[in-house]
Amino acid sequence: MKHKTFFWFVLPTSLAMILFIALPIVSVVMQSVYAPHEQVIVEVENCDIFGCKKSTMVDQDATRELREAEPLGRFVGTDIYTNRNHLATSEVGLAWQKSSSLRDFFSEIMNLPFYRALAFTLTFTFVVTPLVLILGFIIAVSVNSIPSILRGPTIFLSLLPMIITPLIGSLILFWMIDSRGIIGTLLQQLSGDPNLSMKASTPLTWVTLIFYGVWHAAPFAFVVYYAGLQSVPKDTLESAMIDGASRWQQVRYVILPHLVPLTTFIALMQLMDNFRVFEPIVGFNASAHAQSLSSFIYDDLGGETRLLSSAAATSVLTIVGISVLLAPVLVRTWREFGRTKK
């Protein structure tokens, strides 16, 4: 392809990426190093027949002039990143000095809002992602093995969790685990505790959110793996069967190596999606027991006082976290691509 043809071919995509990805990221980074101007407070003296009294008031004109002169706000550098609501460098250093063991140290920093959100986000990501890969592969292999007449209905039922809107799906499960719901009532009967509530327990809330994450994302892995199974070389499978390979050996030495690129793709997608988990927390109304980085950003943007700089700093840290998670997979993919090209 000629350079000119290639340029015009990639130009629309490049412009879209610059407008909707690069520029918003640059804007967020800039917002994260600026804080809103504080209101200009002036001292005034009010006098009446009883004497004079001094009081303070907001100088609206001076405040407006200051905001017009510096619309981005006042430059604070990395102060927002290091304050107590984010990396909390001072608090972490103090906790490290005071703690006598790693357990005490982690117990201390879990009281900090950012690290509490980060802990749930990482737990959700590293538990849901491998379970989605395993469950999706098992479903794909099972569906591929059943008679063709049953595959259509089975595939349709397997895709239902992905078809349902995430927020609606989480709300349905939220009602089911209620003390009056089918799952909540069943758990109370099995445990013999009529007061058992999954909503009131932090560990049970985490388990419920993780279960929902796997249930909702497994169909995506299933669809990709099922499509990949259709491209497995039949000759190789037949040769393995003739050589006496068992079903497990066929899966291990023929099917799994063939699906490695698809596994990498699914892992990349799931790492990004799971690290940005948000809808289940809102649907389950679980903010009291679980908070992710995305819900942390949502809380900063909500309410009457919108903390735009705080939300921007958390967004930048989220982008950095996703980049760190994706880096090993991307490096491995790049190396494999280099070997294949040679």
C-alpha positions as CSV (number, residue, x, y, z in Angstrom):
1,M,0.0,0.0,0.0
2,K,1.3,3.4,-1.0
3,H,2.1,5.9,1.8
4,K,-0.4,8.4,0.6
5,T,-3.2,5.8,0.4
6,F,-2.2,4.5,3.9
7,F,-2.3,8.0,5.3
8,W,-5.9,8.7,4.1
9,F,-6.9,5.2,5.2
10,V,-5.9,5.7,8.8
11,L,-6.7,9.5,9.0
12,P,-10.3,9.1,10.2
13,T,-9.4,6.6,12.9
14,S,-6.4,8.7,14.0
15,L,-8.5,11.9,14.3
16,A,-11.2,10.0,16.3
17,M,-8.6,8.7,18.7
18,I,-7.0,12.1,19.1
19,L,-10.4,13.8,19.7
20,F,-12.1,11.3,21.9
21,I,-9.1,9.6,23.7
22,A,-5.9,11.7,23.6
23,L,-7.4,15.2,24.2
24,P,-9.7,14.1,27.1
25,I,-6.7,12.4,28.8
26,V,-4.6,15.5,28.4
27,S,-7.5,17.6,29.8
28,V,-7.9,15.2,32.8
29,V,-4.1,15.3,33.6
30,M,-4.1,19.1,33.5
31,Q,-7.2,19.3,35.7
32,S,-5.5,17.0,38.3
33,V,-2.7,19.5,38.9
34,Y,-5.0,22.5,39.4
35,A,-7.3,23.1,42.3
36,P,-10.3,25.5,42.4
37,H,-9.6,29.0,43.6
38,E,-10.6,29.7,47.2
39,Q,-13.1,32.4,47.7
40,V,-11.6,35.8,48.5
41,I,-12.6,36.7,52.1
42,V,-12.4,40.3,53.2
43,E,-12.9,41.9,56.6
44,V,-15.4,44.7,56.7
45,E,-16.5,47.1,59.5
46,N,-20.1,47.7,60.1
47,C,-21.0,50.7,62.2
48,D,-24.4,51.7,63.7
49,I,-25.6,53.7,66.7
50,F,-24.4,51.0,69.1
51,G,-20.8,51.0,67.7
52,C,-18.7,49.3,65.1
53,K,-18.3,45.6,64.6
54,K,-15.9,43.8,62.3
55,S,-17.0,40.8,60.2
56,T,-15.9,38.8,57.3
57,M,-17.6,38.3,53.9
58,V,-16.9,36.9,50.5
59,D,-15.7,39.4,48.0
60,Q,-17.7,38.2,45.0
61,D,-16.1,40.6,42.5
62,A,-12.6,39.7,43.5
63,T,-13.4,36.0,43.4
64,R,-14.9,36.3,40.0
65,E,-11.9,38.3,38.7
66,L,-9.5,35.7,40.1
67,R,-11.4,32.8,38.4
68,E,-11.5,34.7,35.1
69,A,-7.8,35.5,35.2
70,E,-6.9,31.8,35.9
71,P,-9.8,29.6,34.7
72,L,-8.0,26.4,35.4
73,G,-7.6,27.3,39.0
74,R,-4.5,27.5,41.2
75,F,-1.6,25.3,40.3
76,V,-0.9,22.7,43.1
77,G,1.3,20.3,41.3
78,T,1.1,16.8,42.8
79,D,-0.5,17.9,46.0
80,I,-3.8,16.3,45.1
81,Y,-2.1,13.0,44.3
82,T,-0.4,12.9,47.7
83,N,-3.2,14.1,49.9
84,R,-5.1,11.9,52.3
85,N,-7.9,11.2,49.8
86,H,-5.5,9.7,47.3
87,L,-1.9,8.2,47.7
88,A,-1.7,9.7,51.3
89,T,2.1,9.6,51.3
90,S,2.4,11.2,54.8
91,E,-0.2,8.8,56.3
92,V,1.4,5.8,54.7
93,G,4.8,6.7,56.0
94,L,3.5,7.3,59.5
95,A,1.6,3.9,59.4
96,W,4.8,2.2,58.3
97,Q,6.7,3.6,61.2
98,K,4.0,2.8,63.8
99,S,3.2,-0.7,62.5
100,S,5.1,-3.7,64.0
101,S,4.1,-6.1,61.2
102,L,2.8,-6.1,57.6
103,R,-0.6,-7.1,58.9
104,D,-0.8,-4.0,61.1
105,F,0.5,-1.8,58.3
106,F,-2.2,-3.0,55.8
107,S,-4.8,-2.7,58.5
108,E,-3.8,0.9,58.9
109,I,-3.8,1.9,55.3
110,M,-7.1,0.1,54.6
111,N,-8.7,3.0,56.6
112,L,-7.6,5.4,53.8
113,P,-10.3,5.8,51.2
114,F,-8.2,5.4,48.1
115,Y,-6.4,2.3,49.3
116,R,-9.7,0.8,50.4
117,A,-11.1,1.3,46.9
118,L,-7.9,0.0,45.3
119,A,-8.0,-3.2,47.4
120,F,-11.5,-4.1,46.2
121,T,-10.7,-3.1,42.6
122,L,-7.6,-5.4,42.6
123,T,-9.4,-8.2,44.3
124,F,-12.3,-8.0,41.9
125,T,-9.9,-7.9,38.9
126,F,-7.6,-10.8,39.9
127,V,-10.5,-13.1,41.0
128,V,-13.0,-12.4,38.2
129,T,-10.6,-12.4,35.3
130,P,-9.2,-16.0,35.6
131,L,-12.6,-17.3,36.6
132,V,-14.2,-15.8,33.5
133,L,-11.4,-17.4,31.3
134,I,-11.9,-20.8,32.9
135,L,-15.7,-20.8,32.9
136,G,-15.9,-19.4,29.4
137,F,-13.6,-22.1,28.1
138,I,-15.5,-24.9,29.8
139,I,-18.8,-23.7,28.5
140,A,-17.4,-23.3,25.0
141,V,-15.9,-26.9,25.0
142,S,-19.2,-28.3,26.4
143,V,-21.4,-26.5,23.9
144,N,-19.1,-27.6,21.1
145,S,-19.4,-31.2,22.2
146,I,-23.2,-31.4,22.4
147,P,-25.4,-32.4,19.4
148,S,-25.9,-29.6,16.8
149,I,-29.7,-29.6,17.3
150,L,-29.2,-28.4,20.9
151,R,-26.5,-25.9,20.3
152,G,-28.8,-23.0,19.2
153,P,-30.9,-22.9,22.4
154,T,-27.9,-23.6,24.6
155,I,-25.9,-20.7,23.0
156,F,-29.0,-18.4,23.4
157,L,-29.3,-19.2,27.1
158,S,-25.6,-18.9,27.7
159,L,-25.6,-15.4,26.2
160,L,-28.5,-14.0,28.3
161,P,-26.2,-12.6,31.1
162,M,-24.3,-10.6,28.5
163,I,-27.5,-9.3,26.8
164,I,-29.0,-8.0,30.1
165,T,-27.9,-4.4,30.9
166,P,-25.2,-4.6,33.7
167,L,-27.2,-2.3,36.0
168,I,-30.4,-4.2,35.5
169,G,-28.7,-7.5,36.0
170,S,-27.1,-6.3,39.3
171,L,-30.5,-5.0,40.5
172,I,-32.1,-8.4,39.8
173,L,-29.5,-10.2,41.8
174,F,-29.7,-7.5,44.5
175,W,-33.4,-8.3,44.9
176,M,-32.7,-12.0,44.9
177,I,-30.2,-11.8,47.8
178,D,-32.6,-9.7,49.9
179,S,-33.9,-11.3,53.0
180,R,-37.2,-11.6,51.2
181,G,-35.7,-12.8,48.0
182,I,-35.2,-16.4,46.9
183,I,-31.4,-16.6,47.5
184,G,-31.6,-14.6,50.8
185,T,-34.4,-16.8,52.2
186,L,-32.6,-20.0,51.1
187,L,-29.4,-18.9,52.8
188,Q,-31.3,-18.1,56.0
189,Q,-32.9,-21.6,56.0
190,L,-29.6,-23.4,55.3
191,S,-27.7,-21.5,58.0
192,G,-30.6,-21.6,60.5
193,D,-30.1,-17.9,61.1
194,P,-33.3,-15.8,60.3
195,N,-31.3,-12.6,60.7
196,L,-28.6,-13.5,58.1
197,S,-28.2,-10.7,55.6
198,M,-25.8,-10.7,52.7
199,K,-26.2,-6.9,52.4
200,A,-24.9,-6.3,55.9
201,S,-21.7,-8.3,55.6
202,T,-18.6,-7.0,53.9
203,P,-17.2,-10.4,52.9
204,L,-20.6,-11.6,51.6
205,T,-21.0,-8.4,49.7
206,W,-17.6,-8.9,48.0
207,V,-18.5,-12.5,47.2
208,T,-21.8,-11.4,45.7
209,L,-20.1,-8.7,43.5
210,I,-17.5,-11.2,42.3
211,F,-20.1,-13.8,41.5
212,Y,-22.0,-11.2,39.5
213,G,-18.9,-10.2,37.7
214,V,-18.2,-13.8,36.6
215,W,-21.8,-14.4,35.7
216,H,-22.0,-11.3,33.5
217,A,-18.7,-11.6,31.7
218,A,-18.4,-15.3,31.2
219,P,-20.6,-15.2,28.0
220,F,-18.1,-12.9,26.3
221,A,-15.3,-15.4,26.9
222,F,-17.6,-18.2,25.8
223,V,-18.4,-16.6,22.5
224,V,-14.8,-15.9,21.7
225,Y,-13.6,-19.3,22.7
226,Y,-16.5,-21.0,20.8
227,A,-15.6,-19.1,17.6
228,G,-11.9,-20.1,18.1
229,L,-12.9,-23.8,18.5
230,Q,-14.4,-23.8,15.0
231,S,-11.0,-23.0,13.6
232,V,-9.1,-25.8,15.4
233,P,-7.4,-27.9,12.7
234,K,-9.5,-31.1,12.3
235,D,-6.5,-33.0,10.9
236,T,-4.5,-32.4,14.0
237,L,-7.3,-33.5,16.3
238,E,-7.9,-36.7,14.2
239,S,-4.2,-37.4,14.3
240,A,-4.2,-37.0,18.1
241,M,-7.1,-39.4,18.4
242,I,-5.5,-42.0,16.1
243,D,-2.3,-41.8,18.3
244,G,-4.5,-42.6,21.3
245,A,-4.7,-39.2,22.9
246,S,-7.4,-38.8,25.6
247,R,-9.9,-36.0,25.6
248,W,-7.9,-34.1,28.2
249,Q,-4.7,-34.6,26.2
250,Q,-6.4,-33.2,23.0
251,V,-7.5,-30.2,25.0
252,R,-4.1,-29.6,26.6
253,Y,-1.8,-30.2,23.6
254,V,-4.0,-29.2,20.6
255,I,-6.9,-26.9,21.6
256,L,-5.3,-24.8,24.3
257,P,-2.1,-23.9,22.3
258,H,-4.4,-22.9,19.4
259,L,-6.5,-20.6,21.6
260,V,-3.6,-18.8,23.2
261,P,-4.0,-15.6,21.1
262,L,-7.7,-15.5,21.9
263,T,-6.9,-16.0,25.6
264,T,-4.6,-13.0,25.5
265,F,-7.3,-10.9,23.8
266,I,-10.0,-11.9,26.4
267,A,-7.6,-11.3,29.3
268,L,-6.8,-7.8,28.0
269,M,-10.5,-7.0,27.7
270,Q,-11.4,-8.4,31.1
271,L,-8.5,-6.7,32.9
272,M,-9.7,-3.3,31.5
273,D,-13.3,-3.9,32.2
274,N,-12.9,-5.4,35.7
275,F,-10.5,-2.7,36.8
276,R,-13.2,-0.2,36.0
277,V,-16.0,-2.0,37.8
278,F,-18.8,0.4,38.7
279,E,-22.3,-0.8,37.8
280,P,-22.5,-3.7,40.2
281,I,-21.6,-1.4,43.2
282,V,-24.4,1.0,42.2
283,G,-26.9,-1.8,41.5
284,F,-26.2,-3.6,44.8
285,N,-26.1,-0.3,46.7
286,A,-22.8,-1.7,48.1
287,S,-20.9,1.5,48.7
288,A,-20.9,1.0,52.4
289,H,-19.0,-2.3,52.1
290,A,-17.3,-2.1,48.7
291,Q,-15.9,0.8,46.7
292,S,-14.0,0.7,43.5
293,L,-11.8,3.4,41.9
294,S,-14.6,4.2,39.4
295,S,-17.2,4.6,42.2
296,F,-14.6,6.7,44.0
297,I,-14.6,9.0,41.0
298,Y,-18.4,9.0,40.8
299,D,-18.7,10.1,44.4
300,D,-16.3,13.0,43.8
301,L,-18.4,14.2,40.9
302,G,-21.7,13.8,42.7
303,G,-23.4,16.0,45.2
304,E,-23.6,19.7,45.4
305,T,-19.8,20.2,45.7
306,R,-18.2,18.6,42.6
307,L,-14.5,17.8,43.4
308,L,-13.3,17.9,39.8
309,S,-9.6,18.0,40.6
310,S,-9.9,15.0,43.0
311,A,-11.9,13.0,40.4
312,A,-9.3,13.9,37.7
313,A,-6.4,12.7,39.9
314,T,-8.2,9.4,40.6
315,S,-8.9,9.0,36.9
316,V,-5.2,9.5,36.1
317,L,-4.2,6.9,38.8
318,T,-6.8,4.5,37.3
319,I,-5.3,4.9,33.9
320,V,-1.8,4.3,35.3
321,G,-3.1,1.2,37.1
322,I,-4.7,-0.2,34.0
323,S,-1.5,0.4,32.1
324,V,0.6,-1.5,34.7
325,L,-1.8,-4.4,34.5
326,L,-1.8,-4.6,30.7
327,A,1.9,-4.1,30.3
328,P,3.0,-7.7,30.9
329,V,0.4,-9.1,28.5
330,L,1.2,-6.5,25.9
331,V,5.0,-7.1,26.2
332,R,4.4,-10.9,25.9
333,T,2.2,-10.4,22.8
334,W,4.8,-8.1,21.2
335,R,7.6,-10.6,21.8
336,E,5.5,-13.5,20.3
337,F,4.7,-11.3,17.3
338,G,8.4,-10.6,16.9
339,R,9.2,-14.3,16.9
340,T,6.4,-15.1,14.4
341,K,7.6,-12.4,12.1
342,K,11.1,-13.8,12.1
